[in-house]
Amino acid sequence: DATQTTCGTLAVATDTTVLLDVLVLAARDDGSTSVAWQLLVTATNVAGTLTVRGSVVVTGPTDAATTWGVTVDVSGTSLRVRVTGAAATAIDWSASATRVVI
């Protein structure tokens, strides 16, 4: 539906910096539409405060006609992949991430 929901979460340890490369795939449950995105985000946890550095870089959607959306935000000391579909539309979502931590 059109309600934003969490598709994935990654805890970021105190006093670390993380780079995430996130791939998100969405498809209508009847297979009639599928869309993909890639997101790059860098975040730093300093003394328990997590901050996204710069902007989240979003490539996609692969189908420009879609109103579906993806973003990354902060909740406590975790990064969340947040997805939004369309009203009255059943959508299956999947995400995977590669991370680099220092």
Stockholm file with secondary structure:
# STOCKHOLM 1.0

chainA/1-102         DATQTTCGTLAVATDTTVLLDVLVLAARDDGSTSVAWQLLVTATNVAGTLTVRGSVVVTGPTDAATTWGVTVDVSGTSLRVRVTGAAATAIDWSASATRVVI
#=GR chainA/1-102 SS CCSCEEEEEEECCTTEEEEEEEEEEEEETTSSCEEEEEEEEEEEEETTEEEEEEEEEEECCSSTTCCCEEEEEEETTEEEEEEECCTTCCEEEEEEEEEEEC
#=GC SS_cons         CCSCEEEEEEECCTTEEEEEEEEEEEEETTSSCEEEEEEEEEEEEETTEEEEEEEEEEECCSSTTCCCEEEEEEETTEEEEEEECCTTCCEEEEEEEEEEEC
//
